[in-house]
Amino acid sequence: MATKESKAASAIGAAGLSLAALGVVFGDIGTSPLYTLKTVLNLAGANPDTATTLGALSLILWTLFLVTGCGPWRRPSRREEKEELEDYIAELKEALQDAEERLKDLEK
């Protein structure tokens, strides 16, 4: 059976990997629009008009909204959603038990 220390180390490792993955994904999403805007404005010439600039910004923003806000494209089934909620509740119960144990340890 795993000790509390090994569980904590595992959780920290998983959190670090998750953060790194998010950095890669959102780092790419965050820099791509800058390159797109630069390219559009370069194609528009030395003095792009307001409509071109606002149009390019609008397209970039709507693309970001769709990419980051509409995924996943498939809505989970009721069974999958129920399983996710049950897993979440189990995690919350475990966290609550850990917190109660820590509180008892502090009260000693």
JOUR-V348621 format. One record per residue. N is the residue number from 0. RES is the residue in one small letter. PSI is psi in radians with two decimals (999 if undefined). NEAR is the number of other ideal C-beta (glycine too) atoms within 8 Angstrom. D_CENTER is the distance of its C-alpha to the mean C-alpha in Angstrom with 2 decimals. Layout:
<<N	RES	PSI	NEAR	D_CENTER> <N	RES	PSI	NEAR	D_CENTER>>
This chain:
<<0	m	2.41	2	31.65> <1	a	2.51	5	28.85> <2	t	2.93	6	29.42> <3	k	-0.63	5	27.20> <4	e	-0.74	6	26.89> <5	s	-0.60	8	25.77> <6	k	-0.73	9	23.22> <7	a	-0.74	8	21.89> <8	a	-0.69	8	21.90> <9	s	-0.74	9	20.11> <10	a	-0.70	8	17.36> <11	i	-0.73	8	17.09> <12	g	-0.76	8	17.07> <13	a	-0.69	8	14.30> <14	a	-0.70	8	12.14> <15	g	-0.74	8	13.20> <16	l	-0.68	8	12.46> <17	s	-0.76	8	8.88> <18	l	-0.71	8	8.55> <19	a	-0.73	8	10.69> <20	a	-0.73	8	8.90> <21	l	-0.68	8	5.74> <22	g	-0.71	8	8.78> <23	v	-0.84	8	10.59> <24	v	-0.94	8	8.50> <25	f	-0.37	8	7.76> <26	g	-0.74	8	11.17> <27	d	-0.77	8	12.80> <28	i	-0.60	11	11.55> <29	g	-0.53	8	12.69> <30	t	-0.50	8	16.03> <31	s	-0.75	8	17.10> <32	p	-0.55	11	18.00> <33	l	-0.74	8	20.18> <34	y	-0.67	8	22.11> <35	t	-0.80	10	22.50> <36	l	-0.75	11	23.88> <37	k	-0.78	8	26.18> <38	t	-0.80	8	27.50> <39	v	-0.77	10	28.15> <40	l	-0.58	11	29.93> <41	n	-0.69	6	31.93> <42	l	-0.48	6	33.08> <43	a	-0.24	10	34.07> <44	g	-3.05	5	36.54> <45	a	-0.61	2	37.39> <46	n	1.39	4	37.30> <47	p	2.51	7	34.79> <48	d	2.96	7	35.54> <49	t	-0.70	5	33.31> <50	a	-0.71	6	32.66> <51	t	-0.80	11	31.35> <52	t	-0.85	11	29.04> <53	l	-0.62	8	27.66> <54	g	-0.76	8	27.47> <55	a	-0.79	13	25.41> <56	l	-0.71	9	23.00> <57	s	-0.81	8	22.82> <58	l	-0.73	8	22.11> <59	i	-0.81	11	19.33> <60	l	-0.77	8	17.66> <61	w	-0.64	8	18.19> <62	t	-0.78	9	16.79> <63	l	-0.74	10	13.49> <64	f	-0.78	9	13.56> <65	l	-0.72	8	14.42> <66	v	-0.77	9	12.01> <67	t	-0.41	8	8.77> <68	g	-0.33	6	10.48> <69	c	0.02	7	12.74> <70	g	2.71	6	11.05> <71	p	2.68	5	12.04> <72	w	-0.48	4	15.51> <73	r	2.24	4	17.35> <74	r	2.37	4	17.45> <75	p	2.62	8	17.86> <76	s	2.91	6	21.48> <77	r	-0.64	6	22.86> <78	r	-0.79	6	23.52> <79	e	-0.73	8	19.98> <80	e	-0.71	9	18.73> <81	k	-0.76	8	21.56> <82	e	-0.73	8	20.77> <83	e	-0.77	9	17.15> <84	l	-0.70	8	18.63> <85	e	-0.72	8	21.39> <86	d	-0.73	8	19.19> <87	y	-0.75	8	17.25> <88	i	-0.71	8	20.71> <89	a	-0.73	8	22.05> <90	e	-0.72	8	19.40> <91	l	-0.73	8	20.19> <92	k	-0.73	8	23.88> <93	e	-0.73	8	23.63> <94	a	-0.67	8	21.90> <95	l	-0.73	8	24.63> <96	q	-0.74	8	27.33> <97	d	-0.73	8	26.15> <98	a	-0.70	8	26.18> <99	e	-0.70	8	29.63> <100	e	-0.74	8	30.94> <101	r	-0.69	8	29.84> <102	l	-0.73	8	31.50> <103	k	-0.70	8	34.67> <104	d	-0.67	7	34.71> <105	l	-0.51	6	34.53> <106	e	-0.27	5	37.31> <107	k	999	4	39.63>>
